[in-house]
Amino acid sequence: MDQSAKLNIAAGILLLMLSVFVLVTAQTFPDAGEVISPGFFPSIAAGILAVLAAALIVKELIPKIRTAGRYFVPLGFAYVIILYVCGLTVLYIIFAKRLGFILISSIYLWLLVPVLGERRKLVVLLFGFSVSLIMYLIMALLFRMYLPRGFIEQYIALLVYVLS
């Protein structure tokens, strides 16, 4: 078993443990008497994460036929990308309540999308802001679940109030 297979199995086990933790924690959320309880979405996300983590483990345990013997990204550089994304995610969590969902999600996507390969600045800016705004509006208007509010969300809430 090569080094990357061992890393994938370890990552799969860690993700499985994280999903179990989220599932157990989501069950302790209070029932708000709404149609969708506060623990619904974390439970769904944890379930999806558990399935994908199990698929990763199974994929690595099934014997593979080696065709090229090389990987797309040198392993050393992959560690840098993993640390960058993890650090970015930690900063996202820390600043979410202070800056609000739309602003922090836009910044997060602006910094993450170039790592995934998109280099055009205008595409990155429009993608980051539009995805963040659409997600906020879906959660607020459709599901009545309010994400952390910053100054942008306060203006949107005022605009929605005035228009309704």
ROTI-34686 format. One line per 3 residues: their letters; for each residue x, y, z of N, C-alpha, C. Coordinates in steps of 0.02 Angstrom, whole numbers. Example, Ala and Ser with C-alpha at 12.3 -4.5 7.8 and 13.67 -1.06 7.14 Angstrom:
ROTI-34686
AS) 660/-284/390/615/-225/390/660/-165/390; 642/-112/354/684/-53/357/645/2/394
end
This chain:
ROTI-34686
MDQ) 43/-59/0/0/0/0/45/62/0; 33/107/-47/76/166/-53/55/220/-3; 96/272/-1/87/326/48/21/363/40
SAK) 1/377/-22/-61/414/-32/-122/373/-12; -120/308/-22/-176/265/-1/-183/267/75; -126/264/110/-128/268/183/-156/335/207
LNI) -135/389/173/-161/455/191/-236/460/178; -259/432/123/-331/433/108/-371/393/158; -345/336/179/-380/296/230/-382/333/296
AAG) -326/364/315/-325/403/378/-374/461/374; -375/496/317/-422/551/309/-494/527/311; -508/469/281/-575/441/282/-597/423/353
ILL) -552/395/392/-568/379/462/-581/442/502; -539/493/493/-550/556/528/-617/588/508; -634/586/444/-697/614/422/-756/575/448
LML) -749/509/453/-802/469/482/-813/487/555; -758/496/592/-764/515/663/-796/584/669; -777/631/625/-807/697/626/-882/694/611
SVF) -901/654/563/-972/649/546/-1012/618/604; -984/569/638/-1019/540/697/-1026/593/751; -973/632/762/-976/685/813/-1031/736/795
VLV) -1034/756/732/-1085/805/711/-1155/775/718; -1163/712/699/-1229/680/706/-1251/678/779; -1206/659/824/-1223/655/895/-1238/725/922
TAQ) -1198/773/903/-1208/842/927/-1274/871/900; -1290/857/837/-1351/883/807/-1413/855/841; -1409/796/869/-1467/767/904/-1482/804/970
TFP) -1433/840/996/-1444/877/1059/-1473/946/1048; -1479/968/985/-1507/1034/972/-1580/1035/994; -1603/1091/1022/-1672/1094/1045/-1721/1094/986
DAG) -1779/1065/997/-1831/1064/945/-1868/1130/949; -1866/1168/896/-1897/1235/896/-1970/1232/878; -1998/1173/867/-2068/1168/849/-2081/1186/777
EVI) -2029/1195/739/-2035/1211/668/-2041/1146/628; -2056/1153/564/-2059/1095/521/-1990/1063/515; -1939/1105/508/-1870/1081/503/-1835/1102/567
SPG) -1809/1054/603/-1775/1070/666/-1705/1096/653; -1675/1130/702/-1607/1156/692/-1555/1103/678; -1567/1042/699/-1519/989/688/-1526/953/622
FFP) -1575/973/582/-1588/938/519/-1531/944/469; -1510/1005/454/-1458/1015/404/-1390/989/426; -1369/999/489/-1306/968/510/-1309/891/505
SIA) -1367/862/520/-1373/789/515/-1367/766/443; -1399/802/397/-1394/785/325/-1322/791/301; -1289/847/319/-1219/857/298/-1174/804/327
AGI) -1185/786/390/-1143/734/422/-1156/666/390; -1217/652/371/-1232/589/337/-1198/584/270; -1201/639/232/-1167/640/167/-1092/632/176
LAV) -1064/667/226/-993/662/240/-974/591/258; -1015/558/298/-1001/489/318/-1000/442/258; -1048/451/213/-1051/408/153/-990/419/109
LAA) -971/482/99/-912/497/57/-847/473/90; -843/479/156/-783/455/191/-778/379/186; -834/344/193/-834/272/187/-816/252/116
ALI) -839/288/66/-822/274/-4/-747/284/-16; -718/335/16/-647/347/9/-606/288/38; -628/265/96/-593/209/128/-599/146/85
VKE) -659/131/62/-670/71/21/-631/76/-44; -629/135/-74/-593/145/-137/-518/130/-127; -491/148/-71/-420/136/-59/-405/64/-39
LIP) -453/30/-11/-442/-39/10/-449/-89/-47; -487/-70/-99/-494/-114/-157/-429/-111/-197; -401/-168/-215/-338/-167/-253/-345/-129/-319
KIR) -294/-89/-335/-295/-48/-396/-243/-74/-445; -256/-60/-508/-206/-74/-559/-169/-8/-571; -104/-10/-560/-64/51/-569/-49/59/-644
TAG) -67/117/-669/-55/129/-740/4/175/-751; 7/229/-715/60/277/-726/110/278/-668; 87/265/-609/132/266/-552/146/336/-525
RYF) 115/386/-556/125/455/-533/58/487/-518; 61/538/-477/1/575/-458/4/644/-489; -54/677/-493/-58/742/-525/-18/795/-487
VPL) -20/793/-421/12/844/-380/66/810/-339; 126/837/-338/176/808/-293/151/811/-221; 165/758/-183/136/752/-116/154/811/-71
GFA) 215/838/-77/235/894/-35/192/955/-48; 176/969/-111/135/1027/-127/63/1016/-105; 40/953/-106/-28/938/-83/-36/956/-9
YVI) 16/945/31/13/963/101/4/1038/110; 38/1077/69/31/1150/72/-41/1171/56; -70/1141/6/-139/1157/-13/-187/1137/43
ILY) -177/1078/72/-219/1055/127/-214/1102/187; -154/1121/205/-145/1168/261/-176/1236/246; -170/1259/185/-200/1323/164/-276/1321/171
VCG) -307/1268/146/-380/1262/149/-403/1254/221; -367/1215/261/-385/1207/332/-379/1273/369; -324/1309/358/-316/1374/390/-369/1423/369
LTV) -385/1423/305/-438/1467/280/-505/1450/312; -519/1386/321/-582/1365/352/-585/1385/425; -529/1379/461/-527/1401/531/-540/1476/536
LYI) -510/1515/492/-523/1587/492/-595/1603/475; -625/1564/430/-695/1572/413/-739/1563/475; -725/1511/513/-765/1497/573/-756/1552/625
IFA) -694/1575/633/-680/1627/683/-716/1692/667; -715/1713/604/-741/1778/585/-813/1778/560; -847/1721/558/-915/1717/531/-963/1762/569
KRL) -962/1761/635/-1010/1802/673/-993/1876/670; -929/1892/664/-909/1962/663/-924/1996/596; -912/1961/541/-920/1991/475/-985/1976/441
GFI) -1019/1923/463/-1081/1904/430/-1069/1853/376; -1121/1815/359/-1115/1759/314/-1094/1780/244; -1125/1830/216/-1112/1848/145/-1040/1872/137
LIS) -1017/1917/180/-950/1944/173/-897/1891/185; -903/1852/238/-851/1802/253/-852/1746/202; -911/1726/178/-915/1674/127/-886/1698/61
SIY) -899/1761/44/-870/1789/-17/-794/1789/-14; -767/1813/42/-695/1814/51/-666/1744/48; -700/1697/81/-678/1627/82/-675/1599/10
LWL) -727/1611/-27/-728/1585/-96/-678/1622/-140; -668/1687/-129/-619/1724/-168/-549/1696/-158; -535/1673/-97/-470/1645/-83/-464/1571/-100
LVP) -521/1535/-102/-519/1463/-115/-523/1446/-189; -563/1480/-227/-574/1463/-297/-509/1465/-339; -464/1513/-329/-401/1511/-368/-359/1448/-354
VLG) -364/1420/-294/-328/1358/-278/-356/1301/-320; -421/1304/-335/-453/1251/-374/-441/1258/-449; -409/1314/-469/-389/1319/-539/-415/1379/-577
ERR) -465/1414/-552/-492/1471/-588/-449/1533/-574; -423/1564/-626/-377/1620/-618/-408/1687/-638; -463/1687/-674/-492/1750/-697/-524/1787/-638
KLV) -499/1846/-624/-519/1884/-564/-594/1900/-563; -621/1921/-620/-691/1940/-623/-736/1880/-609; -718/1822/-636/-757/1761/-625/-755/1742/-551
VLL) -697/1746/-521/-689/1730/-450/-731/1777/-407; -728/1842/-421/-766/1891/-381/-841/1881/-389; -864/1873/-450/-936/1864/-461/-960/1798/-432
FGF) -921/1745/-440/-940/1680/-413/-946/1683/-337; -895/1710/-305/-894/1713/-232/-953/1751/-203; -965/1810/-230/-1019/1851/-203/-1088/1823/-221
SVS) -1097/1800/-283/-1163/1776/-303/-1181/1711/-266; -1135/1665/-258/-1150/1603/-221/-1167/1619/-149; -1129/1664/-118/-1142/1682/-48/-1210/1715/-40
LIM) -1226/1761/-85/-1291/1796/-82/-1348/1748/-94; -1342/1704/-144/-1396/1657/-159/-1406/1609/-100; -1352/1583/-71/-1358/1538/-14/-1392/1573/45
YLI) -1373/1636/58/-1404/1673/113/-1479/1682/100; -1497/1701/40/-1568/1712/25/-1608/1647/28; -1580/1593/4/-1614/1528/9/-1626/1510/81
MAL) -1574/1515/122/-1580/1496/193/-1629/1543/230; -1626/1608/215/-1668/1656/252/-1740/1655/228; -1751/1656/163/-1819/1662/137/-1855/1595/131
LFR) -1820/1544/109/-1852/1480/98/-1856/1437/161; -1801/1433/197/-1799/1390/256/-1808/1427/322; -1809/1494/320/-1816/1535/380/-1762/1520/432
MYL) -1703/1506/408/-1646/1493/451/-1597/1551/439; -1585/1589/491/-1545/1649/482/-1472/1634/499; -1430/1650/451/-1358/1640/458/-1329/1701/493
PRG) -1266/1699/513/-1236/1756/548/-1244/1820/508; -1267/1872/543/-1280/1936/509/-1224/1986/520; -1204/2016/466/-1158/2071/467/-1194/2132/438
FIE) -1158/2183/419/-1191/2243/394/-1225/2231/327; -1198/2186/285/-1230/2172/220/-1297/2139/231; -1300/2091/276/-1362/2055/289/-1415/2101/320
QYI) -1394/2149/360/-1442/2196/389/-1474/2238/335; -1436/2259/285/-1464/2297/229/-1511/2254/187; -1493/2191/177/-1537/2146/140/-1601/2134/178
ALL) -1597/2123/244/-1657/2113/284/-1701/2174/282; -1672/2233/284/-1711/2295/280/-1743/2300/211; -1708/2283/159/-1735/2286/91/-1792/2237/83
VYV) -1784/2175/109/-1837/2125/105/-1899/2148/144; -1888/2179/202/-1943/2204/243/-1980/2259/206; -1944/2305/175/-1976/2360/140/-2014/2335/79
LS) -1986/2286/44/-2019/2260/-16/-2079/2215/-2; -2082/2187/59/-2138/2142/74/-2195/2177/109
end
